Amino acid sequence: MSVRNKRKIPLVAALGALVLAAATVPAVAQGQGGASATTTPIKHLVVIFQENVSFDHYFATYPNAANPGGEPRFAAAAGTPTVNGLNTPLAAPNNPNSAQPFRLGRNQAQTCDQDHSYTNEQKAVNSGLMDKVVETVGRGAGTCADYGHGMGLVMGYYDGNTVTGLWNYAQHFAMSDNSFNTTFGPSSPGAVNLISGQTHGFSADGNAVPAASGTMIGDPQPAGDKCNSRDSSTVTDPKNKNIGDLLNAKGVSWGWFQGGFADCTATHKDVGGVSSVDYIPHHEPFQFYKSTQNLQHVRPASVSEVGHNGPANHQYDLTDFWSSVDHGSMPAVSYLKAAAYQDGHAGYSTPLDEQQFVVDTINKLQKTKDWKDTAVVIAYDDSDGWYDHQVGPIVNQSNDPAHDGLTDGKTCGTNPARVAGGYQDRCGYGPRLPLLVVSPYAKSNFVDHTTTDQASVLKFVEDNWKTGPIGNYSFDEKAGSLNNLFDFSKHGKSSTLFLDPASGQPTKN
């Protein structure tokens, strides 16, 4: 088998494939009270949910970095495993796309945003050939830097001299090279799949939520959010639930913490000088659900409320997370969303700004009393359209000729039995995305090849806190397990790695 087809599932076969979780469940670990009992030693999960990066965009050549002068050096540890990246047959000049993959330097951190729409991402796959990326999702020309590559910018990737922090976390902890966007498409569906695995059952909103299917394929904003700036949507299917609903039913503390949530007008500039508003409404998935909304951005009544029922309804500013940590009451499950300038989204953020946020966050967490039983999952909402060579298995079909285009320009499979619940416009899995686990219980310098997706994070929460499944044909039914990224036999042995937020290189505590 050629390197290009390494671990690739033939598209025709993949259209009928289902990826099932296959993990052993460790003995129950008792937390503080029965409501906090967990099935693994992990009692605190922190999900750092970043923006718009494909796996190849950050890890194409891992663990080999170019190491030019003037950039932070990266040298892989002996025995570091390789990944399914842009190996020789897919490297220039042999890539089948009209532009060849190329390295972006640290001085090219500010780039253009690419096309990452539901339909065009499917067309880029071109029936599994992966050779129409430039023509379908490349979008280099415009007001931001494309460094002379035009639409071919979409083929660019960084290495360990720019995304140094993430490469060092991969060295010391665990990462996956086989994790995918649950469906094709942009930020909002990715965020909703993270917390519910179900993008069907939303009110119509033009092209973002087609009236014919009621499935979110674009970026609507949550209806009624006081920070909204455009058309919006909300959950209409009464069967739809999210993980917050399930955690509430079990009495488990949790929260979504987003930069700028407390002040809709707050802005920052990234390292390239691009200014953006901190809070982006459609990046906040719990706001789409009546049961977990905080549409007026009400502040928690006290630090003791954070993670529990109260006026804020589990939706908080990022500063509230650190208040709870300082108070010694970090919620059991926390989702952290950076202010826009630090979320990694091309156009208004950069890998260097993202590194600052991720490293600062993990450095602080490693100094807390709770680090011994904490797991940090670093995950992403979509690929931004950036090139990734690996076609994912199609575990759920859709045959909407108005919006699908995976195999013949108008479908994502033709078998109605493979359209879960009959809900159209949920073609997936989509593009491959980075996924890392940083924890005392993470395997060290380990690359997992288990097939997973965004709903695998949801499944981990469901299994660890015994909430039961979402239902209504959520992708949690198909989600692969994250458990192979962990070694639960470590018995809480201390494992830390402190990095410099600017360089991403190891430093003293």
C-alpha positions as CSV (number, residue, x, y, z in Angstrom):
1,M,0.0,0.0,0.0
2,S,1.4,3.4,-0.9
3,V,2.0,6.1,1.8
4,R,-0.8,8.1,0.2
5,N,-3.2,5.4,1.1
6,K,-1.9,4.8,4.6
7,R,-4.8,4.0,6.8
8,K,-7.2,5.4,4.2
9,I,-10.5,3.7,4.0
10,P,-11.8,3.4,0.4
11,L,-14.6,5.8,0.0
12,V,-17.2,3.4,-1.4
13,A,-16.6,1.0,1.5
14,A,-16.5,4.0,4.0
15,L,-20.0,5.1,3.0
16,G,-21.3,2.1,4.8
17,A,-18.9,2.0,7.7
18,L,-19.6,2.7,11.3
19,V,-17.0,3.5,13.8
20,L,-17.8,2.0,17.1
21,A,-16.2,2.7,20.5
22,A,-14.1,-0.2,21.7
23,A,-12.6,0.6,25.0
24,T,-12.5,-1.1,28.3
25,V,-13.9,0.9,31.2
26,P,-11.8,1.1,34.3
27,A,-13.1,0.6,37.8
28,V,-15.2,3.4,39.2
29,A,-13.2,6.2,40.9
30,Q,-15.2,7.8,43.7
31,G,-15.2,11.6,43.7
32,Q,-16.6,14.0,46.3
33,G,-20.1,12.5,46.8
34,G,-21.9,10.0,44.6
35,A,-22.7,12.7,41.9
36,S,-19.0,13.0,41.2
37,A,-18.2,9.3,40.9
38,T,-16.2,8.6,37.7
39,T,-15.4,5.5,35.8
40,T,-11.7,6.6,35.3
41,P,-9.3,8.4,37.7
42,I,-10.1,11.6,35.8
43,K,-12.2,13.8,38.0
44,H,-11.6,17.1,36.1
45,L,-11.8,17.4,32.4
46,V,-10.8,20.7,30.7
47,V,-11.5,20.9,27.0
48,I,-9.6,23.7,25.2
49,F,-11.6,24.1,22.1
50,Q,-9.7,26.0,19.4
51,E,-10.4,27.2,15.9
52,N,-9.9,26.2,12.3
53,V,-6.9,23.9,11.9
54,S,-6.5,20.7,10.0
55,F,-4.1,18.0,11.2
56,D,-1.6,18.4,8.3
57,H,-1.7,22.2,8.8
58,Y,0.0,21.8,12.2
59,F,1.5,18.3,12.1
60,A,2.3,17.4,8.5
61,T,6.0,16.7,9.1
62,Y,5.9,15.8,12.8
63,P,8.3,15.0,14.4
64,N,10.8,16.6,11.9
65,A,11.1,20.4,11.9
66,A,13.1,22.5,9.5
67,N,14.9,24.4,12.3
68,P,16.0,27.5,10.3
69,G,18.0,30.2,12.1
70,G,16.0,32.7,14.1
71,E,13.1,30.3,15.0
72,P,12.7,28.2,18.1
73,R,14.4,24.8,17.5
74,F,12.6,21.5,17.9
75,A,14.5,18.2,18.3
76,A,12.4,15.1,18.7
77,A,13.1,12.7,21.5
78,A,14.6,9.3,20.6
79,G,11.9,6.8,19.8
80,T,9.3,9.4,18.9
81,P,6.7,7.8,16.7
82,T,5.9,9.1,13.3
83,V,2.4,10.2,12.2
84,N,0.3,9.8,9.1
85,G,1.5,13.0,7.6
86,L,2.8,14.4,4.3
87,N,5.2,11.6,3.7
88,T,7.4,11.5,0.6
89,P,4.9,10.3,-2.0
90,L,2.6,13.2,-1.0
91,A,5.3,15.9,-0.6
92,A,6.2,18.3,-3.4
93,P,6.4,17.7,-6.3
94,N,4.2,14.6,-6.2
95,N,1.0,15.9,-4.6
96,P,-2.1,15.5,-6.8
97,N,-3.4,19.0,-6.1
98,S,-2.7,21.9,-8.5
99,A,-0.5,23.5,-5.8
100,Q,2.1,21.7,-3.8
101,P,2.3,21.5,0.0
102,F,4.8,24.0,1.4
103,R,6.1,25.1,4.8
104,L,5.0,28.4,6.4
105,G,7.6,30.1,8.6
106,R,7.1,31.7,12.0
107,N,7.2,35.1,10.3
108,Q,4.2,33.9,8.3
109,A,1.9,33.3,11.2
110,Q,-0.7,35.7,10.0
111,T,-2.6,34.1,7.1
112,C,-5.8,34.4,5.2
113,D,-8.9,32.5,6.3
114,Q,-9.8,29.7,3.8
115,D,-13.2,28.4,2.6
116,H,-14.5,25.7,5.0
117,S,-18.2,25.5,4.0
118,Y,-20.1,22.2,4.3
119,T,-20.5,21.7,0.5
120,N,-17.1,22.9,-0.7
121,E,-15.2,20.8,1.8
122,Q,-17.0,17.7,0.4
123,K,-16.1,18.8,-3.1
124,A,-12.4,19.1,-2.2
125,V,-12.5,15.3,-1.4
126,N,-13.5,14.6,-5.0
127,S,-14.7,11.0,-4.4
128,G,-11.6,10.3,-2.3
129,L,-9.0,11.6,-4.6
130,M,-8.3,14.7,-2.4
131,D,-7.1,16.6,-5.5
132,K,-9.5,19.6,-5.7
133,V,-8.5,21.4,-2.5
134,V,-7.2,24.5,-4.2
135,E,-10.1,25.0,-6.5
136,T,-12.8,24.3,-3.9
137,V,-11.6,25.7,-0.6
138,G,-8.6,27.8,-1.5
139,R,-9.2,31.5,-0.8
140,G,-5.9,33.3,-0.6
141,A,-6.5,36.5,-2.4
142,G,-7.9,39.3,-0.3
143,T,-6.9,41.8,2.3
144,C,-4.8,39.4,4.4
145,A,-1.4,37.9,3.7
146,D,-1.2,35.0,1.2
147,Y,2.6,35.4,0.7
148,G,2.2,35.1,-3.1
149,H,0.5,31.7,-3.0
150,G,-3.0,33.0,-3.8
151,M,-5.6,30.2,-3.6
152,G,-2.6,27.8,-3.2
153,L,-2.1,29.2,0.3
154,V,-4.6,26.5,1.4
155,M,-1.7,23.9,1.0
156,G,0.5,25.6,3.6
157,Y,1.5,24.0,6.9
158,Y,3.5,24.9,10.0
159,D,6.1,22.8,11.8
160,G,7.6,22.6,15.3
161,N,9.4,25.9,14.8
162,T,6.0,27.8,14.9
163,V,3.6,25.5,16.7
164,T,6.4,24.5,19.0
165,G,4.2,24.3,22.1
166,L,1.8,21.7,20.6
167,W,4.7,19.7,19.3
168,N,6.3,19.6,22.8
169,Y,3.0,18.6,24.4
170,A,2.8,15.8,21.8
171,Q,6.4,14.7,22.9
172,H,5.6,14.6,26.6
173,F,1.9,13.5,26.5
174,A,-0.4,11.9,23.9
175,M,-1.9,12.9,20.5
176,S,-4.1,11.4,17.8
177,D,-3.4,11.4,14.1
178,N,-6.8,9.9,13.2
179,S,-9.4,12.2,14.7
180,F,-12.0,14.0,12.5
181,N,-14.5,16.7,12.3
182,T,-17.8,15.0,13.1
183,T,-19.4,16.5,9.9
184,F,-18.1,18.7,7.1
185,G,-18.5,22.4,7.6
186,P,-17.5,25.4,9.7
187,S,-17.4,26.5,13.4
188,S,-21.0,26.3,14.6
189,P,-21.6,22.7,13.6
190,G,-18.3,21.7,15.1
191,A,-19.1,23.3,18.4
192,V,-22.6,21.8,18.5
193,N,-21.2,18.3,17.7
194,L,-18.7,18.7,20.6
195,I,-21.5,19.0,23.1
196,S,-24.4,17.1,21.5
197,G,-23.3,15.2,18.4
198,Q,-26.5,16.4,16.7
199,T,-26.8,19.3,14.3
200,H,-30.3,18.5,13.1
201,G,-33.4,20.2,14.7
202,F,-32.6,23.9,14.4
203,S,-34.8,26.7,13.2
204,A,-34.2,27.8,9.6
205,D,-31.6,30.5,9.0
206,G,-31.0,31.0,5.2
207,N,-28.0,28.9,4.0
208,A,-26.7,28.3,7.5
209,V,-29.7,26.1,8.4
210,P,-31.7,25.2,5.3
211,A,-35.4,25.1,5.9
212,A,-35.7,21.8,4.0
213,S,-33.5,19.8,6.4
214,G,-33.4,21.9,9.6
215,T,-29.7,20.9,9.9
216,M,-27.0,23.4,10.8
217,I,-24.4,23.5,8.1
218,G,-23.3,27.1,8.4
219,D,-22.6,29.6,11.1
220,P,-25.9,30.9,12.5
221,Q,-25.7,32.8,15.8
222,P,-27.8,31.8,18.8
223,A,-31.2,33.5,18.6
224,G,-31.6,36.1,21.4
225,D,-27.9,36.4,22.4
226,K,-27.5,40.0,23.3
227,C,-24.2,40.1,21.4
228,N,-25.6,38.9,18.1
229,S,-24.9,40.9,15.0
230,R,-26.8,39.0,12.4
231,D,-29.5,36.3,11.6
232,S,-29.7,33.5,14.1
233,S,-31.1,30.1,15.0
234,T,-32.2,28.0,17.9
235,V,-33.0,24.4,18.7
236,T,-36.5,23.4,17.8
237,D,-36.5,19.6,18.1
238,P,-37.6,18.9,21.7
239,K,-35.7,15.6,21.6
240,N,-32.4,17.4,21.2
241,K,-30.2,17.5,24.4
242,N,-26.6,18.5,25.1
243,I,-24.1,17.3,27.6
244,G,-25.0,20.1,29.9
245,D,-28.5,18.7,30.3
246,L,-27.1,15.3,31.1
247,L,-24.5,16.6,33.6
248,N,-27.2,18.6,35.3
249,A,-29.4,15.5,35.7
250,K,-26.4,13.8,37.4
251,G,-25.6,16.7,39.6
252,V,-22.1,17.1,38.1
253,S,-20.6,20.6,38.1
254,W,-19.7,22.0,34.6
255,G,-19.4,25.2,32.6
256,W,-18.6,26.8,29.3
257,F,-16.1,29.6,29.7
258,Q,-15.5,32.0,26.8
259,G,-13.2,35.1,26.5
260,G,-15.3,38.3,26.2
261,F,-18.5,36.7,27.4
262,A,-18.8,39.4,30.1
263,D,-18.3,42.3,27.7
264,C,-19.5,42.1,24.1
265,T,-17.5,45.2,23.1
266,A,-14.1,44.0,24.3
267,T,-11.4,43.8,21.6
268,H,-7.8,42.7,21.2
269,K,-5.2,42.7,18.5
270,D,-3.2,39.6,17.5
271,V,0.5,39.6,16.9
272,G,0.0,40.7,13.3
273,G,-2.0,43.8,14.4
274,V,-5.4,42.5,13.3
275,S,-8.1,43.6,15.8
276,S,-11.2,41.6,16.6
277,V,-14.0,41.5,19.1
278,D,-13.2,38.9,21.8
279,Y,-16.6,37.2,22.0
280,I,-18.0,35.5,18.9
281,P,-21.6,34.3,19.5
282,H,-21.7,31.4,17.1
283,H,-18.7,29.8,18.9
284,E,-20.9,29.4,22.0
285,P,-22.9,26.2,21.4
286,F,-24.9,26.0,24.7
287,Q,-26.6,29.3,23.8
288,F,-28.6,27.5,21.0
289,Y,-30.4,25.4,23.7
290,K,-33.1,26.9,25.9
291,S,-32.1,24.7,28.8
292,T,-28.5,26.0,28.9
293,Q,-28.9,29.6,27.6
294,N,-27.6,32.7,29.3
295,L,-28.7,35.1,26.5
296,Q,-28.2,38.3,28.5
297,H,-24.8,37.2,29.7
298,V,-25.8,37.4,33.4
299,R,-22.8,37.2,35.7
300,P,-22.7,34.4,38.4
301,A,-23.9,35.6,41.8
302,S,-20.7,34.4,43.4
303,V,-17.6,32.3,42.8
304,S,-19.4,29.4,44.6
305,E,-22.0,29.4,41.9
306,V,-19.5,28.7,39.1
307,G,-20.2,25.2,37.8
308,H,-23.5,25.0,39.5
309,N,-27.1,26.1,38.9
310,G,-27.6,29.9,39.2
311,P,-28.3,33.1,37.3
312,A,-25.4,32.4,34.8
313,N,-26.8,29.0,33.9
314,H,-23.4,27.4,33.5
315,Q,-22.3,30.0,30.8
316,Y,-19.5,32.2,31.9
317,D,-16.6,34.5,31.0
318,L,-13.2,32.9,30.9
319,T,-12.2,34.9,34.0
320,D,-14.8,33.0,35.9
321,F,-13.0,29.7,35.3
322,W,-9.8,31.1,37.0
323,S,-11.9,32.5,39.8
324,S,-13.2,29.0,40.5
325,V,-9.7,27.5,40.2
326,D,-8.3,30.1,42.7
327,H,-11.3,29.3,44.9
328,G,-10.4,25.6,44.9
329,S,-13.7,24.7,43.2
330,M,-12.9,24.0,39.6
331,P,-15.9,22.3,37.9
332,A,-15.7,18.7,37.0
333,V,-16.2,19.5,33.3
334,S,-15.0,22.8,31.8
335,Y,-15.0,24.0,28.2
336,L,-12.6,26.8,27.6
337,K,-12.9,29.1,24.6
338,A,-10.2,31.7,24.0
339,A,-11.0,35.3,23.1
340,A,-11.0,35.5,19.3
341,Y,-7.5,36.8,18.9
342,Q,-6.1,33.8,20.7
343,D,-8.3,31.0,19.3
344,G,-6.1,30.2,16.3
345,H,-8.6,31.1,13.6
346,A,-6.8,32.3,10.5
347,G,-7.6,35.9,9.5
348,Y,-7.8,37.4,13.1
349,S,-5.6,35.0,15.1
350,T,-2.3,33.2,14.6
351,P,-0.6,30.0,15.8
352,L,1.6,32.3,18.0
353,D,-1.4,33.9,19.7
354,E,-3.0,30.5,20.2
355,Q,0.2,29.1,21.7
356,Q,0.2,32.0,24.2
357,F,-3.3,31.0,25.4
358,V,-2.9,27.2,25.4
359,V,0.5,27.3,27.2
360,D,-0.6,29.9,29.8
361,T,-3.7,27.8,30.5
362,I,-1.8,24.5,30.9
363,N,1.0,26.1,32.9
364,K,-1.5,27.4,35.4
365,L,-3.5,24.2,35.6
366,Q,-0.3,22.2,36.4
367,K,0.2,24.3,39.5
368,T,-3.2,23.5,41.0
369,K,-4.2,21.0,43.6
370,D,-6.4,19.3,41.1
371,W,-3.8,18.6,38.4
372,K,-3.2,15.1,39.8
373,D,-6.7,14.0,38.5
374,T,-7.1,16.4,35.6
375,A,-7.1,15.8,31.8
376,V,-6.8,18.6,29.3
377,V,-8.1,17.8,25.8
378,I,-7.0,20.2,23.1
379,A,-9.4,20.0,20.2
380,Y,-10.6,22.0,17.2
381,D,-14.0,23.0,15.7
382,D,-13.1,22.7,12.0
383,S,-10.3,22.6,9.5
384,D,-10.7,26.1,8.0
385,G,-10.3,24.3,4.7
386,W,-6.5,23.8,5.2
387,Y,-5.3,20.8,3.3
388,D,-5.2,17.5,4.9
389,H,-4.5,14.4,2.8
390,Q,-6.4,11.8,4.9
391,V,-10.0,11.0,3.8
392,G,-12.0,10.0,6.9
393,P,-14.6,7.2,7.0
394,I,-18.1,8.3,6.1
395,V,-20.1,6.9,9.0
396,N,-23.2,8.9,8.2
397,Q,-24.6,9.6,4.8
398,S,-26.7,12.5,3.3
399,N,-28.2,12.8,-0.1
400,D,-29.2,16.4,-0.4
401,P,-28.3,17.5,-3.9
402,A,-28.6,21.2,-2.9
403,H,-25.8,20.9,-0.3
404,D,-23.9,17.6,-0.6
405,G,-21.1,17.0,-3.1
406,L,-18.8,14.3,-1.8
407,T,-19.0,11.7,-4.6
408,D,-20.7,13.1,-7.7
409,G,-21.2,16.7,-6.9
410,K,-24.5,16.2,-5.3
411,T,-24.5,13.4,-2.8
412,C,-22.8,12.0,0.2
413,G,-23.9,8.4,-0.4
414,T,-27.2,7.0,-1.8
415,N,-28.3,4.5,0.9
416,P,-31.2,5.9,2.9
417,A,-30.5,3.3,5.6
418,R,-27.1,5.0,6.3
419,V,-28.8,8.4,6.9
420,A,-29.2,8.3,10.7
421,G,-32.7,9.2,11.7
422,G,-33.4,10.3,8.1
423,Y,-31.7,13.6,9.1
424,Q,-30.1,15.1,6.0
425,D,-27.0,17.4,5.8
426,R,-25.0,15.5,8.4
427,C,-22.4,14.0,6.1
428,G,-19.4,12.9,8.1
429,Y,-16.8,12.4,9.1
430,G,-15.3,15.5,7.8
431,P,-11.7,16.7,7.7
432,R,-9.0,15.4,10.0
433,L,-8.2,17.7,13.0
434,P,-5.6,17.8,15.7
435,L,-6.4,16.2,19.1
436,L,-4.1,16.1,22.1
437,V,-4.4,15.0,25.7
438,V,-2.3,16.6,28.4
439,S,-2.6,14.9,31.7
440,P,-0.7,13.0,34.4
441,Y,-2.6,10.0,33.0
442,A,-1.8,10.6,29.4
443,K,0.5,8.2,27.7
444,S,3.9,9.7,27.1
445,N,5.2,10.6,23.6
446,F,2.4,8.5,22.1
447,V,0.4,8.7,18.9
448,D,-3.0,7.1,18.9
449,H,-4.5,5.8,15.6
450,T,-8.0,5.0,16.9
451,T,-10.6,6.6,14.7
452,T,-12.3,9.4,16.7
453,D,-14.2,12.6,16.2
454,Q,-15.5,15.6,18.1
455,A,-18.3,13.5,19.5
456,S,-15.6,11.3,21.1
457,V,-15.0,14.0,23.6
458,L,-18.7,14.0,24.3
459,K,-18.6,10.2,24.7
460,F,-15.7,10.4,27.2
461,V,-17.8,12.8,29.4
462,E,-20.9,10.5,29.1
463,D,-18.9,7.4,30.0
464,N,-16.7,9.0,32.7
465,W,-19.6,10.6,34.6
466,K,-22.2,7.9,33.7
467,T,-24.7,10.3,32.2
468,G,-26.1,8.0,29.5
469,P,-26.2,8.9,25.8
470,I,-27.7,12.0,24.1
471,G,-30.2,10.1,22.0
472,N,-32.0,11.2,18.8
473,Y,-29.3,9.7,16.6
474,S,-26.4,11.7,18.1
475,F,-23.0,10.9,16.7
476,D,-22.1,9.7,20.2
477,E,-23.5,6.3,19.1
478,K,-20.7,6.0,16.6
479,A,-17.9,7.8,18.4
480,G,-14.6,6.1,19.0
481,S,-13.1,6.1,22.5
482,L,-10.4,8.4,23.7
483,N,-9.2,5.9,26.3
484,N,-6.3,4.7,24.3
485,L,-4.7,8.1,24.8
486,F,-4.5,7.3,28.6
487,D,-2.7,5.0,30.9
488,F,-4.9,4.7,33.9
489,S,-2.4,2.5,35.7
490,K,-0.2,5.5,36.5
491,H,-2.0,6.0,39.8
492,G,-1.7,9.8,39.6
493,K,2.0,10.0,39.3
494,S,3.0,13.6,38.8
495,S,3.6,14.5,35.2
496,T,4.1,18.1,34.2
497,L,5.7,20.1,31.3
498,F,6.1,23.8,31.7
499,L,6.6,25.8,28.5
500,D,7.5,29.3,27.6
501,P,4.3,30.9,26.1
502,A,6.2,32.9,23.5
503,S,8.7,30.3,22.2
504,G,6.8,27.1,23.1
505,Q,10.0,25.6,24.4
506,P,10.4,23.8,27.8
507,T,11.2,26.1,30.8
508,K,11.4,25.9,34.5
509,N,8.3,26.0,36.7
